[in-house]
Every structure is written in C-alpha cells, then in structure tokens.
C-alpha cells in the first residue's frame, strides 16, 4: 500500500502532539513473542516518523483469514482518502463476502445506514459515470442525482451535459427532473396535471428509483415505488 508522504508527515506531527488516538490491531502468531499487523499500517508508519518506541494496540487471538480480511476492509474504510467508488466496493464486499446487512456495516464503520445503502447504489451507475466520479470530474452528489434516471444511456447523456455546462449538484437535480418529465417521442403521453407530474418527478429524484403516481377520475390513486433488492428496500424505510 502506498501512502502520501505529506499525509504521513501531517499524521506524524499529530501523533507527536496528541499520541495515537485509535489503537492498531494485531494478531498473535504461533510464536507468542511475535504479532501480525492487521490494521493500522498508516499509523504505524507515522509513529515511526514521529520516533515513537511503542504504540497502543488491540491484540486478537489467532483470528481466521476471513476475520483478518474483514478487519482489514473496515480499517481501509476508515481512511480519509478513499474515493466514493472505492468506498462503495468495500461496503459491497462486506455485504457479499461476510453477509453483513447494511445496518451492521454502518455500525462497524460509524456511518448512518442510509449513507451505506446510498453509497452502494453508486455501483449501479454505468462505467463512464463511475470513472468521472473516481476522477473527480463530478461529485458524489452529482452521481446520486444521476441514479434518478432510469437507463444507463440517459445517465451517460446527462453526464455529458453536466461536464460540458459545468453544472452544480442542484442544477443536476433540476436537469434530472426535466429529463424524467420529458414526454416520450415514441409513445404519446395522456394529458396530466403539471402538479402531479412534478410530484412524481421529485419523488424519483429524491428516492433515486422509479416512481409511478396513478389517479382515477374520482381523485383517488396510488404511488408505486419500485425497488430491486432487499437492500434498496431497506434504504427506503
């Protein structure tokens, strides 16, 4: 793992002033006098720069390979320099490889459950949008707004508009609402009250999923919110 020298120097200075606030995690080996570092490589390197002779550590007794991987993933998520796609992939790995529900992941990494669920949803974006997010050409706020569009083609088209016009997040949300409200060229759309259409579009943009609002002639109706996994359902609650 490569660490930014300036960030290490800054952390070393903080350690000199305040000490190591979060202990390292180590595991015992068969040789009881030796330990394997599981989490805290960055802190250990900074401590060496700060010329500390000892560091605080939590000792795990012979964790399994799976437990070591889980701890390493959680440690990685607590770094400050992960981009949103790296974070999303790490959350998904905890869910897939260790069977963690989103609320358990949130508890382990100190985040809100909705934050974890919404971050994982970024993995549904097409590759060009993910690349733009990873490269810093758009923000996570832009990416979440694009999730409101229903196809990869629409998301990529909107991405081009965002970049060419240098749209901010609020302008992107407005663009998404406009695109969702645009009538289809292939299928003529029956006349609907503008307030009803606007409400449906705002629900789609806010929830990031397909929403249909249907009313009958007497004014009664229903709102249908689509979801595609248990995790997405949890994120809506």
Secondary structure, DSSP 8 states (H G I E B T S, - for coil): ----HHHHHHHHHHHHHH--SS-EEEEE-SSTT-EEEEE-HHHHHHHHHTT-S---EEEESS--HHHHHHHHHHHHHT-S---HHHHHHHHHHHHHHH---HHHHHHHHT--HHHHHHHHGGGGS-HHHHHHHHTTSS-HHHHHHHTTSSSHHHHHHHHHHHHHHT--HHHHHHHHHHHHHS--SSS------HHHHHHHHHHHHHHTS-EEEEE-TTS-EEEEE--SSHHHHHHH-
